[in-house]
Amino acid sequence: MKLENAIRALAGTMILASLALAHYVNPNWLWFTAFVGANLLQSAFTGFCPAENILRKLGVGGSCCTKV
């Protein structure tokens, strides 16, 4: 899986999970949704994405997974 796709999948999963938690557990989980959205927005402008660094360290999108 490409790194960009993994980041989108991770962000989408976090947003959907926090929405489910807000609905079934406590509405304060919406703050996590806002945090993920703000992180996506700032990464669009700055190019810095903490999730990218974490996924790279976990080996996602390495040379074995990319096509030349």
N, C-alpha and C positions, 0 to 999 in steps of 0.2 A: 504494500500500500504506500502510495506517495505521502510524504509528510503533510502537504497541504490538505489532502483528503482526511488524514488522521486527525488533524487539528479541527476541521469542520465537524467530523463525527464526534469528537470529544466535546466540543462546545455544544452541539445539538443534544447530546446525551445529558450533559450537565443542566441545560436549560429545561429539558423535559422532565428530568428527575426532580429538579427543584420546584417546578410547577406542580407535579404530583404530590410532593411533600407539603407544599403550601395548601393544597386542596384537602388532603387527608390528615395532616398532622398539625401544622401551625402556619398561619399566614406570614409569619416572619421569614419563612424560607424564600419569600419573594425578594428579599435583600440579596440572596445568593444569585438569583436570576439577574438582578440589576448589576451585580458585580461582574458576571460573565459578559453581559452586554457592554458594559463600560470597558472591559478588557479588550473585547473585539473591536470596539470603536477606536481606542487608543492605539491598538496595534496596526490599524489601517493607516493611521497618520504617522506613527513613529517607526514602524517596522520591527518593533521589539515585541516579542510574544513569549511569555514565560512557559507556556505549554509547549512551544516549539523546542525550547532548550531541554525540557523534561523528556519529551518524546524522543529527541535525538539521543539522549543518554540511555534511554531504554532500547535503542537500536531500531526505531521505526524510521523508514525511509533511507536506510543505509545503502551502501553500494550493491549489496546482494539483492535488493528489491527494485532497483531502478533499471529501466531498459535504456540501452544506448542507441 
